[in-house]
């Protein structure tokens, strides 16, 4: 009998959400699933809440720039994480390991390969990061989210699975969002997000643009709660200076959790970084977006992601170097004034997505598991 499926990954929502989607399909099929992740990443909170057995290991980030933490990661965290992963896999005896990418998954993938446990990896972005480029050499099969990524790996290993979307995100209700956030049903909603941690540059530009943006629309702003930048407190101060009528149109949320499905259902437009998670959610759900890619990411993956959607007409892209209060207001005004273009963007973004991605990736994982058990 084949062993359970071990999912390894996390650190960001983009590396966590696909695994959760696969775990949901495995649960429907009554196939046991266990997760190995980090101690403090987003997965350490999200995964146990789904009732999935969870094991944390030491992790070290792969940085290709100088940082003192590289020394402790390479000398301590990475070796310790590898040893912990190997021991865990020896105890759990999985039939297959699914690595969802990033520095959290790599030690588990390496440990699995060394123990001759078959490995499948999944790449969410159009430009694979360093961890998955390394893991791809050890994997039996590689699921990719976009056709443009196929050529980045050995073709004989690759399957186009798409990027899985958590099933609950398809169940959002506009009416529920209106009730929860006190929205005005007659006004369009713009959802602004910089990812779980927030985006300092976006937060500050939004704060400067608030009076003009709120003349056009209402906003839910997921800003993070970084004590170093103090963005959340600063944004609350900007809101307090607004006239009462405009202030009612602005909701600040350090984190958007289970209510995200309702926010997407209500949003006319998303203004966001171009991380794999948010970009996939907008494409899968058909939500038009303005992306501000984070510069300097591995392989400039956020720009590659955003431009891919822009090329088919599914999004607009605003470079961070061009991001000002004036450019933000202009981009939002132009799109909200053209409902037909918003509808076309939504349709073209949706056409990029693979709606049954969770089932496809799960089938790929189980096919490798069954081959290993044969």
C-alpha positions in Angstrom: 0.0 0.0 0.0 1.4 3.4 -1.0 2.2 5.8 1.8 0.7 9.2 2.5 1.4 12.3 0.5 3.8 14.8 2.1 3.4 18.4 1.0 6.4 20.6 1.7 6.5 24.4 1.2 5.4 27.8 2.5 7.0 31.0 3.5 4.6 32.9 1.3 1.0 32.6 0.3 2.1 31.8 -3.3 3.9 28.7 -2.1 1.2 27.7 0.4 -2.1 28.1 -1.4 -1.4 25.5 -4.2 -0.5 22.9 -1.5 -3.7 23.7 0.4 -5.7 23.2 -2.8 -4.1 19.8 -3.4 -4.7 18.9 0.2 -8.4 19.6 -0.3 -8.6 17.3 -3.3 -6.7 14.6 -1.4 -9.2 14.9 1.5 -12.1 14.5 -1.0 -10.4 11.3 -2.2 -9.7 10.0 1.3 -6.0 10.0 0.7 -3.9 10.9 3.8 -1.8 14.1 3.6 0.9 15.5 5.9 2.6 18.9 5.7 6.2 19.8 6.5 6.9 23.6 6.7 8.6 26.3 8.6 8.0 27.3 12.2 7.0 30.9 11.5 5.9 31.1 7.9 2.3 31.7 6.8 1.8 27.9 6.4 2.4 27.4 10.1 -0.9 29.2 10.7 -3.0 28.3 7.7 -2.2 24.5 7.4 -3.2 23.4 10.9 -6.4 25.4 10.7 -7.4 23.1 7.8 -6.9 20.1 10.0 -3.8 18.9 8.2 -1.1 17.2 10.3 1.8 19.7 10.4 5.5 19.3 11.2 7.9 22.3 11.4 11.6 22.1 10.6 14.5 24.6 10.7 14.7 26.5 7.4 17.3 28.8 5.8 16.6 31.2 3.0 18.6 31.0 -0.2 19.8 34.6 -0.8 21.9 35.5 -3.8 23.0 38.8 -2.2 25.2 39.5 0.8 23.5 39.3 4.2 25.0 38.2 7.6 22.1 35.8 8.0 23.5 33.8 5.1 26.2 32.6 7.4 23.8 31.3 10.1 21.5 29.8 7.5 24.2 27.9 5.6 26.1 26.8 8.7 23.1 26.0 11.0 19.6 26.2 9.7 20.0 24.4 6.4 22.0 21.4 7.7 19.6 21.1 10.7 16.6 21.3 8.5 18.0 18.6 6.2 18.5 16.3 9.2 15.1 17.0 10.6 13.5 16.4 7.2 15.3 13.1 6.7 14.2 11.9 10.2 10.6 13.0 9.6 10.4 11.3 6.2 11.8 8.1 7.8 9.0 8.1 10.3 6.2 9.2 8.0 7.2 6.9 5.2 5.4 8.9 2.4 4.6 7.5 -1.0 5.5 10.8 -2.6 6.6 14.3 -1.7 5.1 17.4 -3.3 7.4 20.4 -3.1 5.6 23.7 -3.7 8.8 25.8 -4.0 10.8 28.2 -2.0 13.4 27.8 0.7 11.0 25.9 2.9 10.5 23.0 0.4 14.0 22.5 -0.7 15.4 20.6 2.4 12.5 18.2 2.3 12.9 17.6 -1.5 16.7 17.0 -1.0 16.0 14.6 1.9 13.3 12.8 0.0 15.6 12.3 -3.1 18.4 11.0 -0.9 16.0 8.5 0.6 14.7 7.5 -2.8 11.2 8.8 -2.1 9.7 10.1 -5.4 9.4 13.9 -5.7 7.0 16.1 -7.6 7.5 19.9 -7.6 5.1 22.6 -8.6 6.2 26.0 -10.0 3.8 28.8 -9.6 5.5 31.6 -11.5 6.5 32.1 -15.1 10.1 32.5 -14.1 11.2 29.7 -11.7 13.1 30.7 -8.6 16.5 29.3 -7.5 15.0 26.7 -5.1 12.8 25.1 -7.7 15.5 25.2 -10.4 17.6 23.1 -7.9 14.7 20.9 -6.9 13.8 20.3 -10.5 16.9 18.3 -10.9 15.8 15.8 -8.2 12.1 15.6 -9.1 10.4 12.8 -11.1 7.8 15.2 -12.5 7.3 19.0 -12.5 3.9 20.7 -12.6 4.0 24.2 -14.1 1.4 26.9 -14.0 1.9 28.6 -17.4 2.9 27.5 -20.9 5.8 29.9 -20.9 7.4 28.0 -18.0 7.6 24.6 -19.8 10.9 25.4 -21.6 12.5 26.3 -18.2 12.7 22.7 -17.1 13.6 19.4 -18.8 10.6 18.9 -21.1 10.2 15.2 -20.4 9.5 15.9 -16.8 7.0 18.7 -17.3 3.2 18.7 -17.2 1.1 21.9 -17.6 -1.1 21.7 -14.5 -2.0 25.3 -13.9 -1.8 26.9 -10.5 -4.4 25.5 -8.1 -6.8 27.8 -6.4 -8.2 27.1 -3.0 -11.8 26.0 -3.6 -13.3 28.4 -1.0 -12.1 31.4 -3.0 -14.7 30.6 -5.6 -17.5 30.8 -3.1 -17.3 34.5 -2.3 -20.4 36.8 -2.0 -20.5 40.4 -2.9 -23.4 40.9 -0.5 -21.4 39.4 2.3 -18.5 41.8 1.6 -20.9 44.8 1.6 -22.4 43.7 5.0 -19.0 42.9 6.6 -17.2 46.0 5.5 -20.1 48.5 5.4 -19.6 49.1 1.7 -21.7 51.4 -0.5 -23.4 49.1 -3.1 -23.5 52.0 -5.6 -19.7 52.5 -5.6 -17.1 50.4 -7.3 -14.6 48.7 -4.9 -10.8 48.7 -5.4 -8.9 46.1 -3.4 -5.3 47.1 -2.7 -2.8 44.6 -1.4 1.0 44.2 -1.2 0.9 40.6 0.0 0.7 39.3 3.5 3.4 41.5 4.8 2.1 44.6 3.0 4.2 46.7 0.6 5.8 49.8 2.0 6.0 51.7 -1.3 2.4 50.9 -2.2 1.2 51.8 1.3 2.8 55.2 1.3 1.7 56.1 -2.2 -1.9 55.0 -1.5 -1.8 57.2 1.7 -0.7 60.2 -0.3 -3.4 59.5 -3.0 -6.3 58.8 -0.6 -8.4 62.0 -1.0 -8.3 61.8 -4.8 -8.8 58.0 -5.0 -11.7 58.1 -2.7 -13.5 60.6 -4.8 -13.6 57.9 -7.5 -14.2 54.7 -5.5 -14.2 52.9 -2.2 -11.1 50.9 -1.0 -10.3 47.9 1.1 -6.5 48.2 1.7 -4.6 45.2 3.1 -1.5 46.9 4.3 0.3 44.4 6.6 1.4 45.4 10.1 5.1 45.9 9.9 6.4 47.6 13.1 9.6 48.7 11.3 7.8 50.8 8.6 4.8 51.8 10.8 2.6 51.9 7.7 -0.6 50.7 9.4 -0.5 53.5 12.0 0.5 56.1 9.4 -2.4 55.0 7.1 -4.8 55.3 10.0 -3.6 58.8 10.7 -4.2 59.7 7.0 -7.7 58.3 7.3 -8.4 60.4 10.4 -7.6 63.5 8.4 -10.2 62.8 5.7 -13.6 64.3 5.6 -16.1 61.9 7.2 -17.8 61.0 3.9 -14.5 59.9 2.3 -13.2 58.2 5.5 -16.2 55.9 5.4 -15.0 54.7 1.9 -11.6 53.5 3.2 -11.1 50.3 5.1 -7.7 49.4 6.5 -7.0 45.7 7.1 -3.6 44.5 8.2 -4.5 41.0 7.0 -7.3 39.6 4.9 -8.1 36.0 5.8 -11.3 34.0 5.3 -13.1 37.1 4.0 -10.8 37.2 0.9 -13.3 35.3 -1.2 -16.0 37.9 -0.5 -13.6 40.8 -1.2 -12.7 39.3 -4.6 -16.4 38.8 -5.3 -17.1 42.5 -4.7 -14.0 44.0 -6.2 -14.2 45.9 -9.5 -10.4 46.2 -9.6 -7.4 44.9 -7.7 -4.2 47.1 -7.3 -1.4 44.8 -6.2 2.1 43.4 -6.3 2.5 40.6 -8.9 3.2 37.7 -6.6 2.3 34.3 -7.8 -0.6 33.9 -5.4 -2.5 37.1 -6.0 -1.9 37.0 -9.8 -3.3 33.5 -10.0 -6.3 34.4 -7.8 -7.1 37.3 -10.1 -6.8 35.2 -13.2 -8.7 32.2 -11.9 -11.5 34.5 -10.6 -11.5 36.9 -13.5 -10.7 40.1 -11.6 -9.1 42.9 -13.5 -5.9 44.1 -12.0 -3.2 46.8 -12.0 0.1 45.2 -11.0 3.1 47.0 -9.5 5.8 44.3 -9.6 8.3 44.2 -6.8 11.7 44.9 -8.5 14.7 42.9 -7.7 13.0 39.5 -7.0 14.7 36.4 -8.1 14.8 36.5 -11.9 12.6 39.6 -11.7 9.8 37.0 -11.5 7.0 39.5 -10.6 7.6 41.6 -13.7 7.7 38.5 -15.8 4.4 37.4 -14.2 2.7 40.7 -14.7 3.8 41.3 -18.2 2.6 37.8 -19.2 -1.0 38.8 -18.1 -0.6 42.3 -19.6 0.3 40.8 -23.0 -3.0 39.1 -23.3 -4.9 42.2 -22.1 -5.8 40.8 -18.7 -4.0 43.4 -16.6 -2.3 46.8 -16.6 1.3 47.1 -15.3 2.7 50.1 -13.5 6.4 50.0 -12.8 7.4 50.9 -9.2 9.8 53.5 -10.6 6.7 55.2 -12.1 4.5 54.8 -9.1 3.3 58.1 -7.6 0.1 59.3 -6.1 -0.7 60.9 -9.5 0.0 57.8 -11.6 -2.0 55.6 -9.2 -5.0 57.9 -9.4 -4.7 58.2 -13.2 -4.6 54.4 -13.6 -7.5 53.8 -11.4 -9.6 56.6 -12.9 -9.0 55.4 -16.5 -10.0 51.9 -15.8 -13.1 52.6 -13.6 -14.3 55.0 -16.3 -14.3 52.2 -18.9 -16.5 49.3 -17.7 -16.2 47.5 -21.1 -12.4 47.4 -20.8 -12.7 46.1 -17.3 -14.9 43.3 -18.5 -12.5 42.5 -21.3 -9.6 42.4 -18.9 -11.5 40.0 -16.6 -12.3 37.7 -19.5 -8.7 37.6 -20.8 -7.2 37.1 -17.4 -9.6 34.2 -16.8 -8.6 32.6 -20.2 -5.0 32.3 -19.0 -5.9 30.2 -15.9 -6.5 26.4 -15.7 -9.7 26.1 -13.8 -9.1 22.4 -12.8 -5.5 22.9 -11.8 -5.9 21.4 -8.3 -7.3 18.2 -9.8 -4.5 18.1 -12.5 -1.7 18.6 -10.0 -3.2 16.0 -7.6 -3.5 13.5 -10.4 0.2 14.1 -11.3 1.3 13.6 -7.7 -0.8 10.4 -7.4 0.5 9.0 -10.6 4.1 9.3 -9.3 3.0 7.8 -6.0 1.5 4.9 -7.7 4.5 4.3 -9.9 6.7 4.3 -6.8 4.4 1.7 -5.2 4.3 -0.6 -8.2 
